[in-house]
Amino acid sequence: MKLAKRLILTTTALAAVTAGTLLSATVGQATPSQPARTGVEIPAALKVPDGNRLSGVFSAEGVQTYTCTDGAWKLLEPAATLSAKNDRSQRPVALHSRGPVWVSTVDGSAVTAAAVATSPKTGTIPELLLKSTATRGTGAFADVSYIQRLNTRGGVAPTTACTGTDQVSVPYSATYTFYKPAN
């Protein structure tokens, strides 16, 4: 029952943030020497190691879903739609969900990653450096080595008390930058 409820919530959250023509979108590619267009200085802890090149910059809009666990709000999952940062139409090109995983809606490629560094920000979820743990396919997310979550806004867990199996989805936005090995 809990799994079915979680699946329904995940599907509902993804559907809510995935309006648009997903399959007709194209993935914007960044050039290897192009800096991430984030508008802020990247904290030293979140810098991608040498030997990697920028392969994509995407804007994300979605939710961070929290569940009540032992009387405290705990992150259950993100659900976000990514759009090519350099595409003026902001057409969706990928989905981000629990894992965390990013899946291209254009070519089906995917990347799963784990956080290796964090940089807290006041009033918003922290910025992150994530390292790829697995990739699938031959498209945009094939061979991704690192991901940065930058320019975060919102998504913070409620400060109010919770009881039982309460869940809440909090809107957030971020910029995700993807890197591949330079070789």
PAKOLFI-128552 format. One record per residue (C-alpha): residue number from 1; x, y, z. Coordinates in nm, 2 decimals, padded with zeros to 4 digits, always signed. Example, Ala and Ser with C-alpha at 12.3 -4.5 7.8 and 13.67 -1.06 7.14 Angstrom:
BEGIN
<r vopa="1" X="+01.23" Y="-00.45" Z="+00.78"/>
<r vopa="2" X="+01.37" Y="-00.11" Z="+00.71"/>
! end
This chain:
BEGIN
<r vopa="1" X="+00.00" Y="+00.00" Z="+00.00"/>
<r vopa="2" X="+00.28" Y="+00.24" Z="+00.09"/>
<r vopa="3" X="+00.47" Y="+00.16" Z="-00.23"/>
<r vopa="4" X="+00.16" Y="+00.22" Z="-00.44"/>
<r vopa="5" X="+00.09" Y="+00.55" Z="-00.26"/>
<r vopa="6" X="+00.46" Y="+00.65" Z="-00.31"/>
<r vopa="7" X="+00.44" Y="+00.56" Z="-00.68"/>
<r vopa="8" X="+00.12" Y="+00.76" Z="-00.72"/>
<r vopa="9" X="+00.27" Y="+01.06" Z="-00.55"/>
<r vopa="10" X="+00.59" Y="+01.04" Z="-00.76"/>
<r vopa="11" X="+00.39" Y="+01.00" Z="-01.08"/>
<r vopa="12" X="+00.16" Y="+01.29" Z="-00.98"/>
<r vopa="13" X="+00.45" Y="+01.52" Z="-00.89"/>
<r vopa="14" X="+00.63" Y="+01.44" Z="-01.22"/>
<r vopa="15" X="+00.32" Y="+01.50" Z="-01.42"/>
<r vopa="16" X="+00.25" Y="+01.83" Z="-01.25"/>
<r vopa="17" X="+00.59" Y="+01.96" Z="-01.34"/>
<r vopa="18" X="+00.62" Y="+01.80" Z="-01.69"/>
<r vopa="19" X="+00.38" Y="+02.01" Z="-01.90"/>
<r vopa="20" X="+00.49" Y="+02.05" Z="-02.26"/>
<r vopa="21" X="+00.61" Y="+01.84" Z="-02.55"/>
<r vopa="22" X="+00.87" Y="+01.62" Z="-02.40"/>
<r vopa="23" X="+00.95" Y="+01.40" Z="-02.70"/>
<r vopa="24" X="+01.00" Y="+01.68" Z="-02.94"/>
<r vopa="25" X="+01.26" Y="+01.86" Z="-02.73"/>
<r vopa="26" X="+01.63" Y="+01.87" Z="-02.81"/>
<r vopa="27" X="+01.91" Y="+01.87" Z="-02.57"/>
<r vopa="28" X="+02.13" Y="+02.18" Z="-02.56"/>
<r vopa="29" X="+02.50" Y="+02.09" Z="-02.56"/>
<r vopa="30" X="+02.77" Y="+02.31" Z="-02.40"/>
<r vopa="31" X="+03.12" Y="+02.34" Z="-02.54"/>
<r vopa="32" X="+03.40" Y="+02.19" Z="-02.34"/>
<r vopa="33" X="+03.55" Y="+02.53" Z="-02.25"/>
<r vopa="34" X="+03.22" Y="+02.70" Z="-02.18"/>
<r vopa="35" X="+03.18" Y="+02.79" Z="-01.81"/>
<r vopa="36" X="+02.85" Y="+02.70" Z="-01.64"/>
<r vopa="37" X="+02.62" Y="+02.99" Z="-01.69"/>
<r vopa="38" X="+02.49" Y="+03.01" Z="-01.34"/>
<r vopa="39" X="+02.53" Y="+03.37" Z="-01.25"/>
<r vopa="40" X="+02.72" Y="+03.30" Z="-00.93"/>
<r vopa="41" X="+03.06" Y="+03.19" Z="-00.82"/>
<r vopa="42" X="+03.09" Y="+02.81" Z="-00.77"/>
<r vopa="43" X="+03.20" Y="+02.73" Z="-00.42"/>
<r vopa="44" X="+03.54" Y="+02.55" Z="-00.41"/>
<r vopa="45" X="+03.39" Y="+02.24" Z="-00.26"/>
<r vopa="46" X="+03.16" Y="+02.20" Z="-00.56"/>
<r vopa="47" X="+03.42" Y="+02.23" Z="-00.83"/>
<r vopa="48" X="+03.45" Y="+01.94" Z="-01.07"/>
<r vopa="49" X="+03.79" Y="+01.77" Z="-01.08"/>
<r vopa="50" X="+04.03" Y="+01.84" Z="-01.37"/>
<r vopa="51" X="+03.99" Y="+01.60" Z="-01.65"/>
<r vopa="52" X="+03.62" Y="+01.66" Z="-01.70"/>
<r vopa="53" X="+03.44" Y="+01.88" Z="-01.95"/>
<r vopa="54" X="+03.11" Y="+02.06" Z="-01.93"/>
<r vopa="55" X="+02.85" Y="+01.87" Z="-02.15"/>
<r vopa="56" X="+02.52" Y="+02.03" Z="-02.06"/>
<r vopa="57" X="+02.35" Y="+02.31" Z="-01.86"/>
<r vopa="58" X="+01.99" Y="+02.27" Z="-01.77"/>
<r vopa="59" X="+01.73" Y="+02.47" Z="-01.57"/>
<r vopa="60" X="+01.51" Y="+02.27" Z="-01.33"/>
<r vopa="61" X="+01.17" Y="+02.33" Z="-01.19"/>
<r vopa="62" X="+01.00" Y="+02.09" Z="-00.96"/>
<r vopa="63" X="+00.94" Y="+01.98" Z="-00.61"/>
<r vopa="64" X="+01.12" Y="+01.83" Z="-00.32"/>
<r vopa="65" X="+00.88" Y="+01.58" Z="-00.15"/>
<r vopa="66" X="+00.92" Y="+01.52" Z="+00.23"/>
<r vopa="67" X="+00.76" Y="+01.26" Z="+00.44"/>
<r vopa="68" X="+00.71" Y="+01.25" Z="+00.82"/>
<r vopa="69" X="+00.95" Y="+01.00" Z="+00.98"/>
<r vopa="70" X="+00.97" Y="+00.97" Z="+01.36"/>
<r vopa="71" X="+00.81" Y="+01.32" Z="+01.40"/>
<r vopa="72" X="+01.06" Y="+01.49" Z="+01.16"/>
<r vopa="73" X="+01.04" Y="+01.59" Z="+00.79"/>
<r vopa="74" X="+01.28" Y="+01.37" Z="+00.58"/>
<r vopa="75" X="+01.35" Y="+01.40" Z="+00.21"/>
<r vopa="76" X="+01.15" Y="+01.13" Z="+00.02"/>
<r vopa="77" X="+01.23" Y="+01.23" Z="-00.34"/>
<r vopa="78" X="+01.28" Y="+01.51" Z="-00.59"/>
<r vopa="79" X="+01.06" Y="+01.54" Z="-00.90"/>
<r vopa="80" X="+01.17" Y="+01.80" Z="-01.15"/>
<r vopa="81" X="+01.17" Y="+01.88" Z="-01.52"/>
<r vopa="82" X="+01.49" Y="+02.00" Z="-01.68"/>
<r vopa="83" X="+01.50" Y="+02.24" Z="-01.98"/>
<r vopa="84" X="+01.80" Y="+02.33" Z="-02.19"/>
<r vopa="85" X="+01.94" Y="+02.65" Z="-02.05"/>
<r vopa="86" X="+02.03" Y="+02.78" Z="-02.39"/>
<r vopa="87" X="+01.69" Y="+02.70" Z="-02.55"/>
<r vopa="88" X="+01.47" Y="+03.02" Z="-02.53"/>
<r vopa="89" X="+01.15" Y="+02.81" Z="-02.55"/>
<r vopa="90" X="+01.25" Y="+02.62" Z="-02.23"/>
<r vopa="91" X="+01.12" Y="+02.29" Z="-02.37"/>
<r vopa="92" X="+01.16" Y="+02.00" Z="-02.12"/>
<r vopa="93" X="+01.44" Y="+01.76" Z="-02.21"/>
<r vopa="94" X="+01.49" Y="+01.55" Z="-01.90"/>
<r vopa="95" X="+01.32" Y="+01.43" Z="-01.58"/>
<r vopa="96" X="+01.49" Y="+01.42" Z="-01.24"/>
<r vopa="97" X="+01.36" Y="+01.18" Z="-00.97"/>
<r vopa="98" X="+01.45" Y="+00.95" Z="-00.67"/>
<r vopa="99" X="+01.79" Y="+00.78" Z="-00.70"/>
<r vopa="100" X="+01.88" Y="+01.06" Z="-00.77"/>
<r vopa="101" X="+01.84" Y="+00.99" Z="-01.14"/>
<r vopa="102" X="+01.81" Y="+01.21" Z="-01.45"/>
<r vopa="103" X="+01.65" Y="+01.06" Z="-01.76"/>
<r vopa="104" X="+01.66" Y="+01.22" Z="-02.10"/>
<r vopa="105" X="+01.31" Y="+01.25" Z="-02.25"/>
<r vopa="106" X="+01.47" Y="+01.30" Z="-02.59"/>
<r vopa="107" X="+01.70" Y="+00.99" Z="-02.62"/>
<r vopa="108" X="+01.63" Y="+00.77" Z="-02.31"/>
<r vopa="109" X="+01.98" Y="+00.80" Z="-02.17"/>
<r vopa="110" X="+02.01" Y="+00.83" Z="-01.79"/>
<r vopa="111" X="+02.26" Y="+00.90" Z="-01.51"/>
<r vopa="112" X="+02.24" Y="+00.80" Z="-01.14"/>
<r vopa="113" X="+02.46" Y="+00.99" Z="-00.90"/>
<r vopa="114" X="+02.55" Y="+01.03" Z="-00.53"/>
<r vopa="115" X="+02.64" Y="+01.35" Z="-00.35"/>
<r vopa="116" X="+03.01" Y="+01.39" Z="-00.27"/>
<r vopa="117" X="+03.00" Y="+01.76" Z="-00.15"/>
<r vopa="118" X="+02.75" Y="+02.01" Z="-00.03"/>
<r vopa="119" X="+02.74" Y="+02.38" Z="+00.01"/>
<r vopa="120" X="+02.46" Y="+02.51" Z="+00.23"/>
<r vopa="121" X="+02.26" Y="+02.82" Z="+00.14"/>
<r vopa="122" X="+02.04" Y="+03.02" Z="+00.37"/>
<r vopa="123" X="+01.66" Y="+02.97" Z="+00.29"/>
<r vopa="124" X="+01.70" Y="+02.71" Z="+00.02"/>
<r vopa="125" X="+01.82" Y="+02.36" Z="-00.03"/>
<r vopa="126" X="+02.20" Y="+02.33" Z="-00.05"/>
<r vopa="127" X="+02.40" Y="+02.33" Z="-00.37"/>
<r vopa="128" X="+02.56" Y="+01.99" Z="-00.45"/>
<r vopa="129" X="+02.84" Y="+01.82" Z="-00.63"/>
<r vopa="130" X="+02.73" Y="+01.47" Z="-00.73"/>
<r vopa="131" X="+02.95" Y="+01.19" Z="-00.88"/>
<r vopa="132" X="+02.80" Y="+00.95" Z="-01.13"/>
<r vopa="133" X="+02.74" Y="+00.59" Z="-01.00"/>
<r vopa="134" X="+02.59" Y="+00.46" Z="-01.33"/>
<r vopa="135" X="+02.49" Y="+00.57" Z="-01.68"/>
<r vopa="136" X="+02.26" Y="+00.41" Z="-01.94"/>
<r vopa="137" X="+02.23" Y="+00.47" Z="-02.31"/>
<r vopa="138" X="+02.43" Y="+00.65" Z="-02.57"/>
<r vopa="139" X="+02.26" Y="+01.00" Z="-02.56"/>
<r vopa="140" X="+02.30" Y="+01.31" Z="-02.36"/>
<r vopa="141" X="+02.36" Y="+01.15" Z="-02.02"/>
<r vopa="142" X="+02.59" Y="+00.87" Z="-02.15"/>
<r vopa="143" X="+02.93" Y="+00.87" Z="-01.97"/>
<r vopa="144" X="+02.84" Y="+01.16" Z="-01.74"/>
<r vopa="145" X="+03.10" Y="+01.18" Z="-01.46"/>
<r vopa="146" X="+02.98" Y="+01.47" Z="-01.24"/>
<r vopa="147" X="+02.67" Y="+01.68" Z="-01.18"/>
<r vopa="148" X="+02.65" Y="+02.01" Z="-01.00"/>
<r vopa="149" X="+02.32" Y="+02.14" Z="-00.85"/>
<r vopa="150" X="+02.36" Y="+02.52" Z="-00.84"/>
<r vopa="151" X="+02.15" Y="+02.84" Z="-00.81"/>
<r vopa="152" X="+01.90" Y="+02.66" Z="-00.58"/>
<r vopa="153" X="+01.58" Y="+02.83" Z="-00.48"/>
<r vopa="154" X="+01.32" Y="+02.69" Z="-00.24"/>
<r vopa="155" X="+01.27" Y="+02.32" Z="-00.17"/>
<r vopa="156" X="+01.33" Y="+02.35" Z="+00.20"/>
<r vopa="157" X="+01.15" Y="+02.11" Z="+00.44"/>
<r vopa="158" X="+00.88" Y="+02.26" Z="+00.65"/>
<r vopa="159" X="+00.98" Y="+02.38" Z="+01.00"/>
<r vopa="160" X="+00.65" Y="+02.28" Z="+01.14"/>
<r vopa="161" X="+00.59" Y="+01.95" Z="+01.33"/>
<r vopa="162" X="+00.46" Y="+01.65" Z="+01.15"/>
<r vopa="163" X="+00.27" Y="+01.34" Z="+01.25"/>
<r vopa="164" X="+00.19" Y="+01.00" Z="+01.11"/>
<r vopa="165" X="+00.26" Y="+00.96" Z="+00.74"/>
<r vopa="166" X="+00.22" Y="+01.32" Z="+00.64"/>
<r vopa="167" X="+00.38" Y="+01.42" Z="+00.31"/>
<r vopa="168" X="+00.44" Y="+01.76" Z="+00.16"/>
<r vopa="169" X="+00.59" Y="+01.87" Z="-00.18"/>
<r vopa="170" X="+00.78" Y="+02.20" Z="-00.17"/>
<r vopa="171" X="+00.85" Y="+02.38" Z="-00.50"/>
<r vopa="172" X="+01.22" Y="+02.44" Z="-00.60"/>
<r vopa="173" X="+01.43" Y="+02.54" Z="-00.89"/>
<r vopa="174" X="+01.80" Y="+02.49" Z="-00.97"/>
<r vopa="175" X="+02.06" Y="+02.48" Z="-01.24"/>
<r vopa="176" X="+02.21" Y="+02.14" Z="-01.31"/>
<r vopa="177" X="+02.54" Y="+02.12" Z="-01.49"/>
<r vopa="178" X="+02.66" Y="+01.78" Z="-01.63"/>
<r vopa="179" X="+03.02" Y="+01.69" Z="-01.70"/>
<r vopa="180" X="+03.19" Y="+01.40" Z="-01.89"/>
<r vopa="181" X="+03.55" Y="+01.29" Z="-01.90"/>
<r vopa="182" X="+03.76" Y="+01.51" Z="-02.12"/>
<r vopa="183" X="+03.92" Y="+01.21" Z="-02.30"/>
! end
